[in-house]
Amino acid sequence: MAVTPRVANAGSVTYPLTVPARSLAVGRERAAHLVLASLTLVAWVIAFGASATGLVAAAVATTAAWLVGSAFLRDRGEYHRALAVRLVRHAQAATLVTALVIASAALLNTGVEPLRLLAASLFGFLAIAGWDVRQHRTRTTESPLRVLGLGAGEEAARLAGAFDKREAHGVELVGFVGNLSHAVVPILGELDRLPEIVRAHDVDAIVLTASRHRLPLLEHLLGVGDRTPAVLELSDLYERAFGCVPVEEINAAWFIEALTLHRRLQASVARRSVDIAVATVAAVVTAPLMLLIALAVKLDSPGPVLYRQVRVGEGGRRFTIIKFRSMRTDAEASGAPEWASEGDPRITRVGAFIRRFRIDELPQLWNVVSGEMALVGPRPERPELVAEIARQLPFYEPRHLVRPGITGWAQVYAPYAASIEETLEKLSYDLYYVKHQSFATDAGIMLSTLGVMAGGRGAR
């Protein structure tokens, strides 16, 4: 497996930064690829016999499906790339391309039977999906990326604390190197021993855990020789290991990159078209369920079925969000917004059920169709809370760079926020999404959301 070349600059390293896979695993992977390719050819011959036209059409459909599926899977974020997400993206690509090829074959009157072409293309898709799954499993069984912290101050202490509290995905923190007299974390040695420590601990990458006096730190890398590790910024490491961007570790350059990506994606007609199509289909499919919920809400407690509330959306614009009412009508009798708490007495019996499984959010499909929200994005907050949070948290406003969503990266991976401190942690996940939003990321979030809804996890 190819390895990203090691570099000795302080800039961000292009994903994926990996370590070599074991030769035995690579050999098994190649053998599996050969078997899948052979089975695909056999299936095509059974379906079309000696028909050159049929074989070419099946090959074109499968190749196109692979190309489109690969494009769908190009996601700049490396965090939690689940196998289910990859299979769904391939299935979407195969369905789209196969439908186009069958339609083209019919229009051009090629003589290829659509059902045979469908069967052959489906087998081709299974072969491609199987290949991708095996390749992904080989990557995930590799040794983790071994990272060494360069600097032993406050930034190093925050990083060490993050590795103690959270599960790191594919990254192992080896330790820190720095000035012993100013260290606030255990260190492996001082800077003059850096080449020796890198070789002894088989370090793949160095993360700069120092905000000042960085040039002297980097000069020590020159003595490492031809095995100079890649150099990561702290924000890069947090994104790769934890799927979040702590506000303490980002700078103006991070925002420039995120804003550039945002402008490119927001100009995409395809992105908006997908939101409208999926929201419309979901509204039709869930209409019977929404009628039952409306009836239950009405019978359970006095008051309206729907609850409307002003929220802050993209660009700071205000809009009215729609939900099924889950609290008593006097839930905020004082007029001031209140955080929901564990076992909140204001929540009705039906409200507790629909909040647990997130189905109180279903009416927001209309907000998606009307353009006020997207299927995936940061959750919109009330103007009063936004003003309060923005006064206390730096970099809160950039989450409004993107259209708010029914679900989002923070809703899936971050805990429920019921305080300023918890909102700060949730913000770090929202900022990750602002930078790494893509079709593949959205597909993974929507799939994970279904799991969260089914398990009823994290709601209050």
C-alpha positions in Angstrom: 0.0 0.0 0.0 1.3 3.4 -0.9 2.6 5.6 1.9 2.3 9.4 1.9 5.9 10.7 1.5 7.4 12.1 4.7 7.8 15.9 4.7 9.6 18.3 7.0 7.4 21.4 6.8 5.0 22.8 9.3 2.0 22.8 7.0 -1.0 20.5 7.0 -0.3 17.0 5.7 -2.6 15.6 2.9 -4.8 12.8 4.0 -4.4 9.9 4.2 -1.2 9.8 6.1 -0.7 6.0 6.7 1.8 3.4 7.7 2.6 0.4 5.6 0.3 -2.6 5.7 1.7 -6.1 6.4 2.8 -8.0 3.3 0.6 -11.0 4.2 -2.5 -8.9 4.4 -1.7 -7.3 1.1 -1.2 -10.7 -0.5 -4.5 -11.9 0.7 -6.2 -8.8 -0.5 -4.8 -9.2 -4.0 -5.9 -12.8 -4.1 -9.4 -11.8 -3.1 -9.5 -9.1 -5.8 -8.5 -11.8 -8.4 -11.3 -14.1 -7.2 -13.9 -11.3 -7.4 -12.8 -10.2 -10.8 -12.9 -13.9 -12.1 -16.4 -14.4 -10.7 -17.6 -11.2 -12.3 -16.3 -12.3 -15.7 -18.0 -15.7 -15.3 -21.3 -14.0 -14.4 -21.1 -11.8 -17.5 -20.4 -14.8 -19.7 -23.4 -16.6 -18.2 -25.6 -13.6 -18.7 -24.6 -12.7 -22.3 -22.7 -15.7 -23.7 -20.7 -14.6 -26.8 -22.6 -11.4 -27.2 -19.9 -8.8 -27.5 -22.4 -5.9 -27.2 -23.8 -7.3 -23.9 -20.3 -7.8 -22.4 -19.2 -4.3 -23.4 -22.4 -2.8 -21.9 -21.9 -4.6 -18.6 -18.2 -3.6 -18.5 -19.2 0.0 -19.2 -21.9 0.0 -16.5 -19.6 -1.5 -13.9 -16.6 0.8 -14.7 -18.8 3.8 -14.6 -20.3 2.7 -11.3 -16.8 2.3 -9.9 -15.7 5.8 -11.1 -18.8 7.5 -9.7 -18.6 5.5 -6.4 -15.0 6.5 -6.0 -15.9 10.1 -6.6 -18.6 9.9 -3.9 -16.1 8.5 -1.4 -13.5 11.2 -1.8 -14.0 12.7 1.6 -11.3 15.0 3.1 -12.2 13.8 6.7 -10.6 10.6 7.8 -12.6 10.1 11.0 -15.0 7.1 11.4 -15.2 6.1 7.7 -17.7 3.3 8.4 -18.0 0.3 6.0 -21.8 0.9 5.9 -21.2 4.3 4.5 -18.9 3.0 1.8 -21.5 0.3 0.8 -24.3 2.9 0.5 -22.2 5.2 -1.6 -21.3 2.3 -4.0 -25.0 1.3 -4.1 -26.0 4.8 -5.0 -23.4 5.0 -7.7 -24.3 1.5 -9.1 -28.0 2.3 -9.1 -27.6 5.6 -10.9 -25.2 4.4 -13.5 -26.9 1.1 -14.2 -30.2 2.9 -14.7 -28.5 5.3 -17.2 -26.9 2.5 -19.1 -30.1 0.5 -19.3 -31.9 3.6 -20.6 -29.2 4.2 -23.1 -29.3 0.6 -24.3 -33.0 0.8 -24.8 -32.9 4.2 -26.6 -30.0 3.1 -28.9 -31.8 -0.3 -29.6 -28.6 -2.2 -29.0 -30.5 -5.5 -28.5 -29.2 -6.0 -24.9 -31.9 -7.3 -22.6 -32.3 -4.9 -19.7 -32.8 -7.6 -17.1 -29.6 -9.4 -18.1 -27.8 -6.1 -18.1 -29.2 -5.3 -14.7 -28.1 -8.7 -13.3 -24.6 -8.4 -14.8 -24.2 -4.9 -13.5 -25.4 -5.8 -10.1 -22.8 -8.6 -9.9 -20.2 -6.1 -11.0 -21.3 -3.8 -8.2 -21.1 -6.6 -5.6 -17.5 -7.3 -6.8 -16.5 -3.7 -6.5 -18.2 -3.3 -3.1 -16.5 -6.5 -1.9 -13.1 -5.2 -3.1 -13.6 -1.9 -1.4 -14.6 -3.5 1.9 -11.6 -5.8 1.9 -9.3 -3.0 1.1 -10.8 -0.9 3.9 -10.5 -3.7 6.4 -6.8 -4.1 5.5 -6.3 -0.4 6.1 -8.1 -0.5 9.5 -6.0 -3.4 10.7 -2.7 -1.5 10.1 -0.7 -0.2 12.9 -1.9 3.2 14.2 -0.1 6.4 13.2 2.5 6.9 15.9 2.6 10.6 16.8 5.2 12.5 18.9 4.4 15.9 20.5 7.1 18.6 20.0 6.8 20.9 23.0 5.7 20.2 26.5 3.7 23.2 27.6 0.0 24.0 27.9 -0.9 22.8 24.4 0.8 19.5 25.2 -1.2 19.1 28.4 -4.5 19.7 26.6 -3.6 17.1 24.0 -2.6 14.5 26.6 -5.9 15.2 28.4 -7.8 14.6 25.1 -6.1 11.2 24.6 -6.9 10.3 28.2 -10.6 11.2 27.9 -11.5 10.1 24.3 -11.0 7.2 22.0 -8.5 8.1 19.3 -9.1 6.6 15.9 -6.0 5.2 14.2 -3.6 7.4 16.1 -1.3 6.6 19.0 0.3 9.3 21.1 3.9 8.1 21.8 4.8 11.0 24.1 6.4 14.4 24.2 9.8 16.0 23.7 10.7 19.4 25.1 12.4 21.4 27.7 12.4 19.5 31.0 12.4 22.6 33.1 9.2 24.0 31.6 7.4 20.7 31.0 3.8 20.2 32.3 3.5 16.7 30.9 5.8 13.6 31.2 8.4 13.8 28.4 10.6 11.2 26.7 13.6 13.5 26.6 14.8 17.0 25.7 15.0 18.4 22.2 18.7 17.5 21.6 17.7 13.8 21.8 14.9 14.2 19.2 16.6 12.0 16.4 17.3 9.3 18.9 13.7 9.3 20.2 12.2 9.3 16.7 14.2 6.2 15.8 13.7 4.4 19.1 9.9 4.9 19.1 9.3 4.4 15.4 7.6 7.8 15.1 5.5 8.4 11.9 4.5 12.1 12.5 5.3 15.0 14.8 2.6 17.3 16.1 3.6 20.9 17.1 2.4 21.2 20.7 3.8 24.7 21.1 2.3 28.0 20.0 5.4 30.1 20.3 9.1 29.7 19.5 8.4 27.1 16.9 11.3 27.7 14.6 13.9 26.4 17.1 11.8 23.3 17.5 11.6 22.7 13.8 15.4 23.1 13.4 15.9 20.0 15.5 14.1 18.0 12.9 17.0 18.5 10.5 19.1 16.2 12.6 16.7 13.3 12.1 18.0 12.4 8.7 16.2 10.5 5.9 13.5 9.3 8.3 12.1 12.8 9.0 8.5 12.4 10.2 5.6 14.3 8.8 4.7 17.4 10.7 1.1 18.1 11.8 -0.6 21.1 13.2 -2.6 20.4 16.4 -5.9 21.1 14.6 -4.9 18.5 12.0 -4.3 15.9 14.7 -7.5 16.6 16.5 -9.5 16.3 13.2 -7.8 13.0 12.3 -8.0 11.4 15.8 -11.2 12.7 17.3 -13.3 14.2 14.5 -13.4 17.7 16.1 -11.6 21.0 15.9 -11.0 22.5 19.4 -11.3 26.3 19.2 -8.1 26.7 21.3 -6.1 25.2 18.5 -7.3 27.0 15.3 -6.2 30.2 13.6 -7.1 32.5 10.8 -5.6 30.1 8.2 -8.0 27.4 9.3 -11.0 29.7 8.7 -9.8 30.8 5.3 -9.7 27.2 4.2 -13.1 26.3 5.7 -14.7 29.4 4.1 -13.3 28.6 0.7 -14.7 25.1 0.9 -18.0 26.4 2.1 -18.4 28.8 -0.8 -17.7 26.0 -3.3 -20.2 23.6 -1.8 -23.0 26.1 -1.2 -22.8 27.0 -4.9 -23.6 23.4 -5.8 -27.1 22.9 -7.3 -26.7 19.2 -6.8 -26.4 19.5 -3.0 -29.6 21.5 -2.7 -31.4 19.2 -5.1 -30.5 16.2 -3.0 -31.9 17.9 0.1 -35.2 18.7 -1.6 -35.6 15.2 -3.1 -34.8 13.3 0.1 -36.9 15.6 2.3 -39.9 15.3 0.0 -39.7 11.5 -0.2 -39.1 11.3 3.6 -42.2 13.5 4.2 -44.3 11.2 2.1 -43.0 8.0 3.6 -43.4 9.2 7.2 -46.7 11.0 6.7 -48.7 8.1 8.4 -46.3 8.2 11.4 -46.6 12.0 11.7 -50.4 11.7 11.8 -50.2 9.2 14.6 -47.7 11.4 16.5 -50.0 14.5 16.0 -53.0 12.5 17.4 -50.9 11.3 20.4 -49.6 14.8 21.2 -53.2 16.2 21.1 -54.6 13.5 23.4 -51.7 13.6 25.8 -51.8 17.2 26.9 -53.6 20.5 26.1 -52.1 22.8 23.6 -51.1 22.9 19.9 -49.7 19.8 18.1 -46.8 21.8 16.5 -44.3 24.0 18.3 -42.8 27.0 16.4 -39.7 28.8 17.6 -37.4 31.4 16.1 -33.9 30.1 15.4 -30.7 31.5 13.9 -29.8 30.0 10.5 -27.2 30.5 7.7 -25.5 33.9 7.7 -27.2 34.8 11.0 -30.7 35.0 9.4 -33.6 34.1 11.6 -36.3 31.7 10.7 -39.1 29.7 12.4 -38.4 26.1 13.1 -41.3 23.6 13.3 -41.4 20.6 15.7 -43.9 18.4 17.4 -44.6 19.9 20.8 -42.9 17.8 23.5 -43.3 20.1 26.5 -46.1 21.7 28.4 -47.4 24.9 27.0 -46.1 26.8 30.1 -42.6 25.3 29.8 -41.0 28.7 29.7 -43.5 30.8 31.6 -40.8 33.2 32.7 -40.1 34.1 29.1 -36.4 33.2 29.3 -34.9 30.2 27.4 -34.0 27.3 29.6 -31.7 24.3 28.9 -33.4 20.9 28.9 -32.2 18.8 31.8 -32.2 15.0 32.5 -35.7 14.0 33.5 -37.0 17.5 32.8 -40.5 17.7 34.5 -41.7 20.1 31.7 -41.6 17.2 29.1 -44.9 15.4 28.5 -45.3 11.6 28.4 -45.6 11.5 24.6 -42.9 14.2 24.4 -40.4 12.0 26.3 -40.9 9.2 23.7 -40.7 11.4 20.6 -37.7 13.3 21.9 -35.9 10.0 22.8 -36.2 8.7 19.2 -35.8 12.2 17.6 -39.1 11.9 15.8 -40.2 15.3 17.2 -38.0 16.8 14.5 -39.9 15.3 11.5 -41.9 18.5 10.7 -38.6 20.2 10.0 -38.6 18.4 6.6 -40.7 21.4 5.6 -37.9 23.7 6.7 -35.6 21.8 4.4 -37.9 22.0 1.4 -38.4 25.7 2.0 -34.6 26.3 2.0 -34.2 27.4 5.6 -32.5 24.2 6.7 -30.5 21.3 5.2 -30.8 17.6 6.0 -27.3 17.8 7.5 -25.6 20.7 9.3 -25.1 22.3 12.7 -28.3 22.4 14.8 -29.8 26.0 14.8 -30.0 27.7 18.2 -32.3 30.4 19.6 -31.2 34.0 19.1 -31.1 34.6 22.9 -28.8 31.6 23.4 -26.7 32.5 20.4 -26.0 36.0 21.8 -25.1 34.5 25.2 -22.9 31.8 23.9 -21.1 34.1 21.4 -20.1 36.4 24.3 -18.5 33.5 26.1 -17.1 31.3 23.3 -14.6 32.4 20.7 -15.3 31.4 17.1 -19.0 30.6 17.7 -20.3 32.6 14.7 -18.5 30.6 12.0 -20.9 27.7 12.6 -23.4 29.9 10.8 -21.3 29.7 7.6 -23.4 26.7 6.6 -27.2 26.0 6.5 -28.4 24.4 9.7 -29.5 20.8 9.6 -32.0 18.4 11.1 -29.1 16.2 12.1 -25.4 16.9 12.0 -21.9 15.7 12.9 -22.2 17.1 16.5 -25.6 15.4 16.9 -24.1 12.0 16.1 -20.7 12.2 17.9 -20.9 14.8 20.6 -22.9 14.6 23.9 -26.1 16.6 24.5 -25.2 20.2 25.4 -27.0 21.7 28.4 -24.4 24.2 29.5 -21.8 26.6 28.1 -19.0 24.1 28.7 -20.8 21.3 26.8 -21.7 23.7 24.0 -18.0 24.5 23.6 -17.3 20.8 23.0 -20.2 20.5 20.6 -18.9 23.6 18.8 -15.6 21.8 18.1 -17.6 19.1 16.2 -19.6 21.7 14.3 -16.4 23.4 13.1 -15.1 20.0 11.9 -18.3 19.6 9.8 -17.9 23.2 8.4 -14.5 22.2 7.1 -15.1 18.6 6.0 -18.7 18.8 4.7 -19.2 16.6 1.6 -21.7 14.2 0.1 -19.8 11.2 1.7 -19.7 12.9 5.1 -23.4 13.7 4.9 -24.2 10.1 3.9 -22.3 8.8 6.9 -24.1 11.3 9.3 -27.5 10.3 8.0 -26.7 6.6 8.4 -25.4 7.1 11.9 -28.4 9.2 12.7 -30.7 6.3 12.0 -28.7 4.2 14.5 -28.9 7.0 17.1 -32.7 7.2 16.6 -33.2 3.5 16.8 -31.2 3.3 20.0 -32.7 6.4 21.5 -29.3 7.6 22.7 -28.3 11.1 23.9 -31.8 12.8 24.0 -33.3 14.8 26.9 
